[in-house]
Amino acid sequence: MPTPHQNLLAGVNRRYRVLIPLTLILIWAWFLWRPSFGFHTKLPWDQSSNSNQTQSTPISWEGSKDIFDFPPIESEAIKSICDDVEWNSTLVFTCDNSYGGVGNIRNSVLNCVRYAISAGAGLVIPKIILRNSQNIVDLETGDRTTLDYIVSAPVLSSIETLPHRGRYTEPRDVSRPLSVVPESLVEGKSRDGSAALQNSDQWRQQFYQWLEQYATNNTKGPIIVHVGRLFLKYSVYSDGERFALEFGAIMNVRSDARELATTALHALIQAYSLPVNLTKNIMNDSFLGVHLRTEKDAMNAWGNPFWPFSTYKAIVAKYIEQIQDPSRPKPSVIYVASGDLNEVGKFAKDVMALNMTVATKDNLLTGKDKEDLEKLAWDQQALVDFLIMPVASDFAGLGISSFSWNIALRRHLFAKQKSFLHIDGPKMFEDEFSILYGGGKDKYPEYEACLWP
């Protein structure tokens, strides 16, 4: 008996069965063999990851305009998953509903790619929804832009470039593609309470059963399926640990942000004479990274009496405890990630009594670099922090923030302490490199289960 997607293939015009794979191969090749997004398992100056020697020689920055431009990922785990998929050359996913900050968009797009792989579908390079530049609280403006707003991308494809948009049965409008929220097809709930996909084979079967209800057998072109927003809706370790740890490396931050991060990190090291260990991915005895997520949009979303860290005062009190904890690293400078310089100013005054100095990308970058930073949108500027934070000696963030979780999970790859989750708080995540504060009635186990490192 033919499978659902074999039935769908039967009526597709032969010339589209040749044209479509050629188009989609180019799209997939870009996703699966681009350099990594943000942070790799080896920094560019780490030439001997197996070495036990410790060096404190400063990095040679001559000619290093972009130290975050990593070589393309070679992942047998990713290739193995893709090799096992039965690909459907008539099926195309679009994924144009990702919004929010860097952490949200990154995870949403990665989930789009993973669901497309499960379906054996081609994927039009996703678009993202822009934040309102005049009001950062307004995330869902409906205004879309191309993915190179956040990541480096080639000339982008769009639905209009596909040879045919397909035909569909009533009662749907035949001029419009199908739409689906992938997790809505999953029966039951995952262990963390979300409808995350835990069995890709099972979801594929459920997807094709759903698709059979709408797609006709005499479709003249590709079957296009619009996918709804996917944030914390995929159990990332369901594919195995290696896949989970390497899959996030298919995305690469846009080059201008990488160059600004390189310049800012260089300035930080020079300004404070920080030691640099050339054989380590964590810069011991260098700086404390702090994610001061107290901007207006965060406090608007999280400011409720049930969350124990819904105020600047509560958050900073925990950060100061971490600074004073004798068991934690003792750097003398704090690099702060924040989109609100007034909040940074408050924090700098609060830690002055501890003989701590605060630095940000805004005061490390000067001249044309500062001008280039200010030309970037609010979320684009956060990419600079996203690249610098993972190398800090210690890191303090919030367990309700996907940005903080992204940083902590990437750093956790190098941690000896593998147990880290404390759902009840006040430390939601803790290892020797990072602490995330949270818990109480707002518990977010799905960050640990559904966020790609």
RODO-2510 file (C-alpha; in nm, 4 decimals, decimal comma):
residues 453
     n   res          X          Y          Z
     1     m     0,0000     0,0000     0,0000
     2     p     0,1496     0,3371    -0,0975
     3     t     0,2358     0,5834     0,1769
     4     p     0,0515     0,9194     0,1854
     5     h     0,3386     1,1122     0,0281
     6     q     0,3690     0,8477    -0,2462
     7     n     0,0062     0,9175    -0,3349
     8     l     0,0767     1,2877    -0,3464
     9     l     0,3772     1,2372    -0,5726
    10     a     0,1762     1,0431    -0,8265
    11     g    -0,0073     1,3378    -0,9784
    12     v     0,2744     1,5907    -0,9908
    13     n     0,3914     1,7130    -1,3281
    14     r     0,7241     1,5446    -1,4156
    15     r     0,9109     1,8627    -1,5037
    16     y     0,8408     2,0061    -1,1555
    17     r     0,9719     1,6875    -1,0015
    18     v     1,3022     1,7742    -1,1662
    19     l     1,3024     2,1521    -1,1163
    20     i     1,1964     2,1644    -0,7530
    21     p     1,4742     1,9454    -0,6091
    22     l     1,7369     2,1563    -0,7870
    23     t     1,5998     2,4701    -0,6236
    24     l     1,5626     2,3154    -0,2798
    25     i     1,9045     2,1509    -0,2772
    26     l     2,0598     2,4976    -0,2933
    27     i     1,8500     2,6121     0,0014
    28     w     1,9311     2,3070     0,2129
    29     a     2,3001     2,3246     0,1253
    30     w     2,3147     2,6755     0,2670
    31     f     2,1458     2,5730     0,5939
    32     l     2,3383     2,2537     0,6530
    33     w     2,6882     2,3609     0,5582
    34     r     2,7091     2,7250     0,6642
    35     p     2,9384     2,8296     0,9550
    36     s     2,7977     2,8217     1,3041
    37     f     2,5657     3,0744     1,4661
    38     g     2,7365     3,2522     1,7486
    39     f     2,9582     3,0072     1,9289
    40     h     3,1437     2,6973     1,8180
    41     t     3,2991     2,4153     2,0155
    42     k     3,6385     2,5652     1,9264
    43     l     3,7269     2,9301     1,9187
    44     p     3,9317     3,0386     1,6157
    45     w     4,2510     3,0794     1,8176
    46     d     4,2166     2,7333     1,9774
    47     q     4,4421     2,5198     1,7602
    48     s     4,4920     2,2426     2,0132
    49     s     4,1739     2,1484     2,1922
    50     n     4,3398     1,8395     2,3358
    51     s     4,6266     2,0309     2,4906
    52     n     4,6536     2,0441     2,8691
    53     q     4,8873     2,3407     2,8611
    54     t     4,7683     2,6797     2,9778
    55     q     4,8797     2,9935     2,7984
    56     s     4,8137     3,3549     2,8869
    57     t     4,9617     3,5053     2,5753
    58     p     4,7401     3,7777     2,4252
    59     i     4,5656     3,6938     2,1012
    60     s     4,7399     3,8171     1,7895
    61     w     4,4652     4,0374     1,6509
    62     e     4,6597     4,1462     1,3455
    63     g     4,4484     4,0630     1,0447
    64     s     4,1721     3,9209     1,2692
    65     k     3,8843     4,1374     1,1582
    66     d     3,6316     3,8650     1,2329
    67     i     3,7272     3,5967     1,4859
    68     f     3,3712     3,4615     1,4941
    69     d     3,3647     3,3487     1,1308
    70     f     3,4016     2,9774     1,1961
    71     p     3,4626     2,7125     0,9315
    72     p     3,1600     2,5210     0,7998
    73     i     3,0301     2,2571     1,0349
    74     e     3,0957     1,8926     0,9546
    75     s     2,8405     1,6938     1,1529
    76     e     2,7940     1,3229     1,0998
    77     a     2,4955     1,3353     1,3367
    78     i     2,3135     1,5873     1,1150
    79     k     2,4084     1,4078     0,7944
    80     s     2,2921     1,0759     0,9370
    81     i     1,9468     1,2145     1,0215
    82     c     1,9148     1,3657     0,6740
    83     d     2,0350     1,0472     0,5027
    84     d     1,7615     0,8487     0,6761
    85     v     1,4837     1,0803     0,5574
    86     e     1,2627     0,9885     0,2623
    87     w     1,2560     1,3244     0,0830
    88     n     0,9436     1,4508    -0,0915
    89     s     1,0371     1,6697    -0,3866
    90     t     0,6806     1,8024    -0,4214
    91     l     0,6537     1,9432    -0,0688
    92     v     0,7753     2,2896     0,0324
    93     f     0,7607     2,4487     0,3779
    94     t     0,7638     2,8214     0,4398
    95     c     0,8314     2,9576     0,7856
    96     d     0,7765     3,3334     0,8071
    97     n     0,6346     3,3812     1,1571
    98     s     0,9396     3,3945     1,3842
    99     y     0,9563     3,7016     1,6085
   100     g     1,1127     3,8275     1,9285
   101     g     1,4730     3,8668     2,0342
   102     v     1,7812     3,6846     1,9098
   103     g     1,7211     3,3731     2,1218
   104     n     1,3577     3,3429     2,0147
   105     i     1,4256     3,3862     1,6452
   106     r     1,7220     3,1511     1,6462
   107     n     1,5274     2,8699     1,8105
   108     s     1,2177     2,9257     1,5974
   109     v     1,4110     2,9053     1,2714
   110     l     1,6041     2,5979     1,3842
   111     n     1,2739     2,4292     1,4689
   112     c     1,1434     2,5152     1,1222
   113     v     1,4424     2,3430     0,9681
   114     r     1,4022     2,0382     1,1924
   115     y     1,0312     1,9961     1,1145
   116     a     1,1036     2,0326     0,7434
   117     i     1,3597     1,7548     0,7718
   118     s     1,1052     1,5342     0,9513
   119     a     0,8559     1,5886     0,6701
   120     g     1,1208     1,5406     0,4019
   121     a     1,0215     1,8816     0,2689
   122     g     1,2100     2,1587     0,0987
   123     l     1,2320     2,4855     0,2883
   124     v     1,2110     2,8355     0,1507
   125     i     1,4618     3,0403     0,3519
   126     p     1,2514     3,1817     0,6383
   127     k     1,1539     3,5420     0,6975
   128     i     1,1146     3,7016     1,0390
   129     i     0,8695     3,9518     1,1872
   130     l     1,0269     4,2841     1,2814
   131     r     0,9991     4,4449     1,6227
   132     n     0,8556     4,7983     1,6263
   133     s     1,1631     5,0232     1,6205
   134     q     0,9704     5,2983     1,8021
   135     n     0,8243     5,0713     2,0688
   136     i     1,0282     4,7616     2,1588
   137     v     0,7310     4,6147     2,3481
   138     d     0,5502     4,5678     2,0157
   139     l     0,6919     4,2391     1,8837
   140     e     0,4212     4,1239     1,6432
   141     t     0,4068     4,4096     1,3949
   142     g     0,3335     4,1892     1,0953
   143     d     0,6182     4,3572     0,9065
   144     r     0,8491     4,0878     0,7706
   145     t     1,2059     4,0976     0,6537
   146     t     1,4574     3,8505     0,5205
   147     l     1,6629     3,6226     0,7425
   148     d     1,9822     3,8171     0,6730
   149     y     1,8455     4,0713     0,9208
   150     i     1,9963     3,8363     1,1805
   151     v     2,2160     3,5854     0,9972
   152     s     2,4400     3,5882     0,6926
   153     a     2,2428     3,4629     0,3959
   154     p     2,2780     3,4247     0,0187
   155     v     2,0311     3,5665    -0,2321
   156     l     1,7045     3,4603    -0,0770
   157     s     1,4335     3,2563    -0,2425
   158     s     1,0660     3,3354    -0,2036
   159     i     0,7386     3,1678    -0,2893
   160     e     0,7080     3,3871    -0,5965
   161     t     1,0232     3,2278    -0,7428
   162     l     0,8771     2,8771    -0,7307
   163     p     0,7452     2,7510    -1,0653
   164     h     0,3882     2,6917    -0,9453
   165     r     0,1976     2,7494    -0,6253
   166     g    -0,0186     2,4344    -0,6417
   167     r    -0,3924     2,3735    -0,6328
   168     y    -0,6019     2,2619    -0,3394
   169     t    -0,9494     2,1260    -0,2830
   170     e    -1,2401     2,3162    -0,1353
   171     p    -1,3268     2,4465     0,1152
   172     r    -0,9850     2,6127     0,1062
   173     d    -0,9102     2,9044    -0,1253
   174     v    -0,7298     2,7349    -0,4135
   175     s    -0,4957     3,0361    -0,4536
   176     r    -0,3542     3,0026    -0,1055
   177     p    -0,1095     2,7490     0,0408
   178     l    -0,1974     2,5262     0,3329
   179     s    -0,1144     2,6279     0,6886
   180     v    -0,0245     2,4149     0,9891
   181     v     0,0999     2,4478     1,3450
   182     p     0,3179     2,1339     1,3641
   183     e     0,2727     2,0600     1,7336
   184     s    -0,1072     2,0626     1,6897
   185     l    -0,0726     1,7265     1,5140
   186     v     0,0939     1,5637     1,8154
   187     e    -0,1250     1,3636     2,0470
   188     g    -0,0659     1,4197     2,4167
   189     k     0,1904     1,6357     2,5905
   190     s     0,5643     1,6080     2,6373
   191     r     0,7262     1,5637     2,9779
   192     d     0,7734     1,9402     3,0172
   193     g     0,4069     2,0218     2,9510
   194     s     0,4472     2,1527     2,5968
   195     a     0,3349     1,9853     2,2774
   196     a     0,6917     1,9271     2,1698
   197     l     0,7734     1,6725     1,9037
   198     q     0,9399     1,3712     2,0616
   199     n     0,9144     1,1138     1,7855
   200     s     0,9916     1,2498     1,4395
   201     d     0,8725     0,9324     1,2635
   202     q     0,5401     0,9461     1,4430
   203     w     0,4987     1,3157     1,3652
   204     r     0,5785     1,2557     0,9967
   205     q     0,3005     0,9977     0,9753
   206     q     0,0561     1,2316     1,1489
   207     f     0,1601     1,5163     0,9193
   208     y     0,0993     1,3190     0,6017
   209     q    -0,2369     1,2007     0,7330
   210     w    -0,3270     1,5663     0,7832
   211     l    -0,1893     1,6612     0,4411
   212     e    -0,3961     1,3941     0,2647
   213     q    -0,7114     1,5752     0,3764
   214     y    -0,6254     1,8865     0,1773
   215     a    -0,3788     1,8228    -0,1044
   216     t    -0,5141     1,6771    -0,4275
   217     n    -0,3469     1,4122    -0,6403
   218     n    -0,3545     1,6290    -0,9530
   219     t    -0,1440     1,9112    -0,8134
   220     k     0,0512     2,0771    -1,0956
   221     g     0,3307     2,2182    -0,8823
   222     p     0,4805     2,1983    -0,5339
   223     i     0,2559     2,1619    -0,2319
   224     i     0,3306     2,4673    -0,0194
   225     v     0,2694     2,4538     0,3554
   226     h     0,2955     2,7640     0,5723
   227     v     0,4281     2,6663     0,9158
   228     g     0,3195     2,8583     1,2255
   229     r     0,5625     3,0065     1,4766
   230     l     0,7800     2,7412     1,6409
   231     f     0,9604     2,8466     1,9547
   232     l     0,9807     2,5940     2,2411
   233     k     0,8021     2,3160     2,0524
   234     y     1,0623     2,0500     1,9789
   235     s     1,2314     1,8179     2,2276
   236     v     1,5833     1,8728     2,0996
   237     y     1,7447     1,5675     2,2604
   238     s     1,4973     1,3309     2,0940
   239     d     1,7464     1,3051     1,8046
   240     g     2,0389     1,2135     2,0278
   241     e     2,2918     1,4259     2,2141
   242     r     2,5356     1,4850     1,9261
   243     f     2,2610     1,6100     1,6962
   244     a     2,1249     1,8368     1,9688
   245     l     2,4679     1,9851     2,0424
   246     e     2,5619     2,0413     1,6771
   247     f     2,2378     2,1363     1,5040
   248     g     2,2449     2,4979     1,6227
   249     a     2,5718     2,5439     1,4349
   250     i     2,3972     2,5587     1,0968
   251     m     2,3255     2,9302     1,1469
   252     n     2,5779     3,2126     1,1254
   253     v     2,5451     3,5643     1,2671
   254     r     2,5598     3,8401     1,0059
   255     s     2,9139     3,9510     0,9292
   256     d     2,8891     4,3151     1,0425
   257     a     2,7816     4,2068     1,3915
   258     r     3,0652     3,9522     1,4031
   259     e     3,3201     4,2195     1,3134
   260     l     3,1838     4,4588     1,5772
   261     a     3,1951     4,1802     1,8372
   262     t     3,5576     4,1095     1,7433
   263     t     3,6491     4,4763     1,7845
   264     a     3,4601     4,5108     2,1142
   265     l     3,6174     4,1982     2,2625
   266     h     3,9622     4,3138     2,1553
   267     a     3,9000     4,6541     2,3157
   268     l     3,7781     4,4877     2,6360
   269     i     4,0906     4,2728     2,6632
   270     q     4,3232     4,5647     2,5916
   271     a     4,1485     4,8198     2,8136
   272     y     4,1590     4,5985     3,1217
   273     s     4,4736     4,3932     3,0423
   274     l     4,2742     4,0727     3,0619
   275     p     4,4572     3,7403     3,0400
   276     v     4,3625     3,5237     2,7429
   277     n     4,3959     3,1476     2,7537
   278     l     4,4604     3,0295     2,4002
   279     t     4,3631     2,6682     2,4688
   280     k     4,0327     2,7296     2,6432
   281     n     3,6894     2,8304     2,5180
   282     i     3,6140     3,0041     2,8494
   283     m     3,8463     3,2969     2,9266
   284     n     3,9395     3,2268     3,2887
   285     d     4,0108     3,5307     3,5092
   286     s     3,8861     3,7675     3,2410
   287     f     3,5379     3,9163     3,2844
   288     l     3,1945     3,8447     3,4282
   289     g     2,9168     3,8447     3,1719
   290     v     2,5858     3,9838     3,2976
   291     h     2,2601     3,9770     3,1050
   292     l     2,0743     4,2736     3,2520
   293     r     1,7344     4,1845     3,1071
   294     t     1,5444     4,4714     3,2665
   295     e     1,4514     4,6598     2,9495
   296     k     1,0982     4,7861     2,9000
   297     d     0,9784     4,4930     2,6904
   298     a     1,1017     4,2378     2,9439
   299     m     0,9517     4,4110     3,2445
   300     n     0,6260     4,4560     3,0537
   301     a     0,6101     4,0829     2,9804
   302     w     0,7471     3,9488     3,3090
   303     g     0,6506     4,2145     3,5618
   304     n     0,4010     4,0219     3,7721
   305     p     0,3865     3,9433     4,1455
   306     f     0,4195     3,5689     4,0858
   307     w     0,7653     3,5808     3,9329
   308     p     1,0313     3,6362     4,2009
   309     f     1,2621     3,8304     3,9676
   310     s     1,0223     4,0757     3,8118
   311     t     1,2085     4,3895     3,9247
   312     y     1,5515     4,5404     3,8721
   313     k     1,6144     4,5331     4,2476
   314     a     1,5461     4,1593     4,2821
   315     i     1,7547     4,0675     3,9771
   316     v     2,0582     4,2778     4,0701
   317     a     2,0508     4,1522     4,4301
   318     k     2,1137     3,7992     4,2985
   319     y     2,3829     3,9167     4,0579
   320     i     2,5657     4,0873     4,3459
   321     e     2,5408     3,7664     4,5506
   322     q     2,7086     3,5849     4,2636
   323     i     2,9848     3,8469     4,2451
   324     q     3,0483     3,8065     4,6178
   325     d     3,0294     3,4264     4,6210
   326     p     3,3824     3,3037     4,7087
   327     s     3,3310     2,9851     4,5071
   328     r     3,2768     3,1763     4,1801
   329     p     3,5468     3,3325     3,9557
   330     k     3,6686     3,6754     4,0628
   331     p     3,7138     3,8991     3,7558
   332     s     3,7398     4,2728     3,8129
   333     v     3,5344     4,3847     3,5144
   334     i     3,1746     4,3121     3,4174
   335     y     3,0613     4,3043     3,0556
   336     v     2,6910     4,3894     3,0530
   337     a     2,4458     4,2918     2,7795
   338     s     2,1528     4,5310     2,7821
   339     g     1,9539     4,7386     2,5390
   340     d     1,8931     5,0133     2,7948
   341     l     2,1956     5,2255     2,8888
   342     n     2,0050     5,3905     3,1739
   343     e     1,9681     5,0492     3,3363
   344     v     2,3379     4,9834     3,2780
   345     g     2,4187     5,3127     3,4507
   346     k     2,2161     5,2102     3,7553
   347     f     2,3929     4,8760     3,7677
   348     a     2,7377     5,0382     3,7369
   349     k     2,6642     5,2512     4,0434
   350     d     2,5344     4,9513     4,2379
   351     v     2,8533     4,7465     4,1815
   352     m     3,0956     5,0354     4,2281
   353     a     3,1191     4,9597     4,5998
   354     l     3,2385     4,6111     4,5083
   355     n     3,5295     4,7615     4,3110
   356     m     3,3780     4,6289     3,9897
   357     t     3,3970     4,8170     3,6606
   358     v     3,1207     4,7890     3,4009
   359     a     3,1823     4,7772     3,0256
   360     t     2,9412     4,7481     2,7336
   361     k     2,9691     4,7335     2,3576
   362     d     2,8524     5,0949     2,3573
   363     n     3,1587     5,2269     2,5432
   364     l     3,4093     4,9796     2,3990
   365     l     3,3333     5,0686     2,0385
   366     t     3,4454     5,4111     1,9157
   367     g     3,4584     5,6138     1,5959
   368     k     3,3220     5,4427     1,2866
   369     d     3,2637     5,1197     1,4801
   370     k     3,0327     5,3041     1,7184
   371     e     2,8542     5,4626     1,4218
   372     d     2,8111     5,1204     1,2590
   373     l     2,6686     4,9807     1,5828
   374     e     2,4165     5,2628     1,6091
   375     k     2,3007     5,1988     1,2527
   376     l     2,1893     4,8512     1,3532
   377     a     1,8398     4,7877     1,4862
   378     w     1,7849     4,7059     1,8532
   379     d     1,7801     4,3277     1,8070
   380     q     2,0735     4,3386     1,5651
   381     q     2,2868     4,5183     1,8244
   382     a     2,2163     4,2333     2,0670
   383     l     2,4065     4,0004     1,8319
   384     v     2,7326     4,1617     1,9487
   385     d     2,6567     4,0618     2,3086
   386     f     2,5415     3,7188     2,1926
   387     l     2,8866     3,6531     2,0474
   388     i     3,0959     3,7956     2,3322
   389     m     2,9107     3,6518     2,6328
   390     p     2,9997     3,2825     2,5833
   391     v     3,3723     3,3390     2,6467
   392     a     3,3263     3,5138     2,9855
   393     s     3,4861     3,3690     3,3004
   394     d     3,1448     3,3594     3,4645
   395     f     2,7933     3,4427     3,3483
   396     a     2,4777     3,5632     3,5235
   397     g     2,1410     3,5631     3,3491
   398     l     1,7700     3,4972     3,3891
   399     g     1,5930     3,1629     3,3639
   400     i     1,3002     3,3246     3,1867
   401     s     1,5144     3,4564     2,9002
   402     s     1,5943     3,2540     2,5883
   403     f     1,9000     3,4773     2,5342
   404     s     2,0380     3,3841     2,8775
   405     w     1,9590     3,0179     2,8201
   406     n     2,1353     3,0199     2,4834
   407     i     2,4511     3,1570     2,6441
   408     a     2,4396     2,9191     2,9415
   409     l     2,3750     2,6100     2,7282
   410     r     2,6610     2,6913     2,4909
   411     r     2,8978     2,7412     2,7850
   412     h     2,7698     2,4220     2,9456
   413     l     2,9298     2,2222     2,6629
   414     f     3,2634     2,2820     2,8387
   415     a     3,1427     2,2324     3,1962
   416     k     3,2473     1,9398     3,4136
   417     q     2,9334     1,9811     3,6200
   418     k     2,6638     1,8151     3,4060
   419     s     2,3722     1,8484     3,6464
   420     f     2,2357     2,2021     3,6418
   421     l     1,8582     2,2294     3,6683
   422     h     1,6892     2,3665     3,9813
   423     i     1,3280     2,4208     3,8791
   424     d     1,2142     2,5663     4,2117
   425     g     1,4833     2,8352     4,2064
   426     p     1,6163     3,0781     4,2938
   427     k     1,8904     2,9300     4,0742
   428     m     1,7115     2,7740     3,7808
   429     f     2,0381     2,6755     3,6129
   430     e     2,3819     2,6439     3,7702
   431     d     2,7186     2,5037     3,6679
   432     e     3,0745     2,6271     3,7174
   433     f     3,0424     2,8696     3,4252
   434     s     2,6908     3,0133     3,4524
   435     i     2,3947     3,0795     3,6818
   436     l     2,0418     3,1614     3,5661
   437     y     1,7982     3,2935     3,8239
   438     g     1,4288     3,2091     3,8263
   439     g     1,1818     2,9544     3,9559
   440     g     0,8901     3,0120     4,1839
   441     k     0,5492     2,9761     4,0208
   442     d     0,6956     3,0577     3,6787
   443     k     0,8896     2,7426     3,5930
   444     y     1,0308     2,6914     3,2475
   445     p     1,1565     2,3337     3,2050
   446     e     1,0882     2,3654     2,8325
   447     y     1,3941     2,5887     2,7981
   448     e     1,6146     2,3001     2,9013
   449     a     1,4188     2,0484     2,6906
   450     c     1,3359     2,2529     2,3822
   451     l     1,6104     2,5119     2,3296
   452     w     1,8882     2,4255     2,0842
   453     p     2,2315     2,4840     2,2446
***
